[in-house]
Amino acid sequence: MPLPKTSLPFTLAALALCALTTPAGAAVPEPATASAPAQTDKQDYSPAERLLFMSPQLGRVKPPQTLRYSFRKAGSFEPGFDDKVAVAFTAAPDGSCCAARSEFLSGERRLNLPEVPTAEGNPVILYFLEHDVREMQRLTKGSQNHFRQRIRMAVYQGAALRELSVRWRGQAVKATEISFSPFLDDPNRPKYEKFVRKQYRFVLSEAVPGGVYAIRTEIPSGASSDTQAAPLIVEELQAEGAEL
């Protein structure tokens, strides 16, 4: 079933990002004003949050430039497909980087999201997660906000980091893997038991334009004892490169 063609206002996109990056137990900060500047430096963020959402990942992007990614869905639960993702960057009026506009999937699957006027991190991470929570809602009839909160809590509390080497343009480059499983301890797991072992994996590398080498989610088969069974659903985004 294709995703609905809905447009997310930028204010809601900002709230979605805030929901994913606000530390567990912390109140959502009020917008900064002249008399009450934002105190983001006092917030408690995990290493995974900082890498995913707060790193200047666009240092190698020289606008106008477009980052391109392949997207693959596979698994035994429903038909898969292959598609494309593109994030186009243009310079701000002062020449700085970057305003970002996305084409996330195509046709009826396309996820319509607003332009990000002043991107510093690579918005493809947030786009992927927005696609992911909408898919979780479609599959389970659950709440998008609930799934966002579970992901936020997992990035804050339960993410594992490890250094590894990946191949980029024929060379081995350093990368960091961030992995977590947000739904294993979810009190609501009986409502969607077959999906609770879903795993998230982000691979980031400064050698790759935009900093994102790959993103992958996998829902293993229902039988935890059968390690050879095909996954229910795999979705994977892979960097292909940058072009003018």
Disulfide bonds with the S-S distance in Angstrom:
Cys97-Cys98 1.36
